[in-house]
Amino acid sequence: MSISLRHIKIENVECLVHLPARPNGFGVLILGDRNHYVEGGISFWQQHTARKQLLQSLVNEGYTVFYSGIGEMHWGSDKYMALTDRLIRHVLKNEILNRKIHILAEGMGALLAVRLMVRSPDSLRSVTLFNPCLDLDKHLSEEKINRFFYKRFVKELVNAYCVKEEEVKEICEKRTREMSEIPFHIPLRIFQLIYQAPYSPDVHVRPFIKERNDKQKDLATTFYMPGKTIEQFTKQLLIFLKKYETTSIKLGSVREEG
């Protein structure tokens, strides 16, 4: 169990750092999806049953786990990118950790993960994505099918990036272009729900792995059916993390699971 829970504030945003009883020296940064909040020292990851079990498993294995309270539709914005950078620097300065961290990103948190992979590839040990939102430009096109959802999405982007409506398309294209700039040496693990996914795998994941599969040093993807939850992949996740705490690297694969 965690022997300590540090509650800090960065730019008036609450953040939590979970410290294990027996540290293994490695850190895991969680980049959350919509409404992954931290309020009054309590977080979505502590209160959601499946994520709480995964969080506790990571801490029990000795990982220092840290994250900020997103609490809003950030869509990988500059504001939350700056917040994430500050959080990483704070944790590495104040905790005894290896300088290269693991990333665990869910949903639109993957947009922040992509930006980190492009900007600071040598600071990352591995990246794991759960049901990621990766292609913001195609997501914008998808939302146009329903005028109500499209207008809401555009408003969210305007608020997140502090831009005018006419600049939204350019922002989405920029975020999408960044995917092609991800270095091929960063180990990637993707867990993707096939049906009823919050972000369509045909839009976000399948094109991504098709583009990178032959070039990526290690890219492994598990497609799974509804009914399975994040914590059910804990064993696979821990094996993946530990593999990159050594020097051995194996080629990845794509798996479909029921």
N, C-alpha and C positions, 0 to 999 in steps of 0.2 A: 504494500500500500504506500501511497505518497506520504512522506514524512513532513512535507511542507508545501504550502500553496502560496506563492507570492502573488499579491494583487497590486498591480502598478497601473499608472495612468501615463499615456503618451498622447500629447495634443488633446487632452481631455477625453480620450477614448480609453475605456477600461481594457486591461489586458491581464491574462493569467499565465503563470509559469508553474507547472506541476513538477515538483522535485521528488525523485525516487528515493527509497530507503537505501538502495544499493546502486549508485550511479554506474553506468557503463561508459560514461564519458562522451556519449553522443546525444545530439539534440534533434528533435522532430518539430518542425514548424507546421502548424495546421493553418491552411488558408480556406476559409469557410465560404459556403454558398449564401444565398439570401437568408436574412434573419438569423445568422449564427451570432447570437448576442452574448455579451457579458454585461450583467447588470448587478450592482451591489455585491460583487465578488462571486456571483453564481452565473454559470454559463449554459448555453444550449448543449454543449458537450457533456456537461455534468447531469443534465436533467433528461436528455433523450436516452431511453433505455439502451438501444443498440450502440450508440456512439459512446455512452458511458462505459460500456463493457470493453469496447476497443481502446478507449483512453486508458482504462485501468490496466489492460493487458500491456500496453506500451510502457506505462510507469512501472509495472511489476517486473518487466524485462530490463529495467534500469535506464530507460530513456527519459531525458528531460524534455517535457512537452510544453510548447508555448504557442499562444495565439492571441489575437486581438478581438475585441468585440466589434464585428462588422455592423450588424444591426440594421442594415439598410441595403438597398440595391446598388452595390458599388460598381459592378461591371468592369472590374479591373482598372479603376480610375487612377489618375495621378495622385490624388489625395491619399488613397489607401496604399498605393505603391510606396509613397514617402513614409507613411505610417509603418508599413511592413519593414522597410529598410531600417528605420529607427528602432523598431522592436528587436530585430536581429542583432543590431549593434549593441543594444542594451543588454540582451541576454548573454552574448558572447563576452561582454566586458565584465559582467557581474557573476557569471557561473563558470565553473571549471569544465569546459567542454572542448572537444575537438573543433577546429575552426570550420570544418566542412560539415554542413547540416543536411539532414533528410527533409524532404517536403512531402506533406500529405495534403492534397488539395481536392475539394469537392465542389462540383457545380461550377459556378462562375469564379470560384477561387482559382480554377485552372488558368484563368486569364492573367492573374497575378503571378502564378507559377511560370507561365510562358515568359513574362517580362523578366523575371528573375533568371531564368535559364539563358536568356539572351544577354542580359546585362552583367550577370555575375556567375558564369558557368563554373568557374574554378572554386567557388564557395559552396557548391552543392555536391552532395555525396550520391543522392538518388532522388527521384521524383515519382510519387505515386498519385494517380488521378482516379477519383471515383465519379462516374457519370459526369464527365467534364463538359463544360461549355468552352469550346475552342475557337470556333469560327463565328465571330461577332457579325461579320458582314452577311453571311448566309442566314444567320439568326434574324437579322433585320429584315431580310427578304421574306423569310418564313412568316414573320409577324404581320406582314402587309396583307396576308390573306384575311385577317380579321381586323377591321378598322379600329375597333375599340382597343384590342390588345396592342396594335401598332402604335396608336397615339399614346398609350400608357408607357410603352417601351421607350419611345422617343423622349417622353417627359423624364423618365428615369435616367436616360443617358445625358440629357441636358443638365439635370441636377447633379449627377455623379461627376461629370467632367467640367461643369461650369462653362458650357458653350451655348451657342445659339442653335436653333433647330436645323438651320441650313448647314451646320458643321458636323452634324451627327454622322452622316454617311462617310465623311472623311475619317472620322475617329474609328468607325467600324472597320474600314478598309485598312487602316494603320495597324489595328490590333490583329487583324487576320494575316497581314504580311509578316508579322513578327514570327508566326509559326515556322516559316521557311528559314528563319535565322537561328533556330534552336540548334546548338552544336550537337553533332551526332554521337559524341562520346558520353553524354549524360545518360545513365541507366533510367529507363522509363518503365513503369508498371501501371497498366490501366485495368480497372474493374468497371464493366459497363452493363447496366441493365438493358435487356433487349426490348421488352415491351413496357409501356407505361413509363418510359424514362422521362425525367424532367426536361432533358435536352436530347433531341433526336440523335441516336447513334449514326444514322445514315447521313446526317449533316455534319456532325462534329468528330466522331471517332473513326468510322470506317475510311473516309477519305484521308484522314491523318495517318493511319497505320499503312494504308496502301502507298502513300507517298514516301514514307520513311522506312518501311520494313526491310528493304534490301540494303539500306545505307546505315541504319541505326546500329550502334555497337551492341546494345541490348534493349529490346523492346518486346515486352510480353503483355498480352491482353487476354483477359478472361471475360467472355460474354456470359451473363447469367439470367435466369428466368425470374419473374416476380415471385416473391415468397422468401427469397434469400436476402439477408441484410448484411450490412457492412461488417459487423463483428464476426460473421461466419467465415470471412476470409482472413481472419487474424493470423492464423498459422502461416498462410501463404505470404502475407505481408511481412511477418517477422523474418521468415526465411530470406525474402528479398532484401530487407534492410541489412541483415547480418552479412549477406554475400558481399556487400559493398563496404564493409568494414574490414575487408581483407583485400588482397590484390587480384583474386581470381575473378574472371568475368566469362560468362557463357552466353552464347547467342540466344535471343529470345524466341518466343513463339506466340501463336494466337490460339486460344482455346474457346470452345463453346461449351457451356455447362447448363444442365437443366436445373 
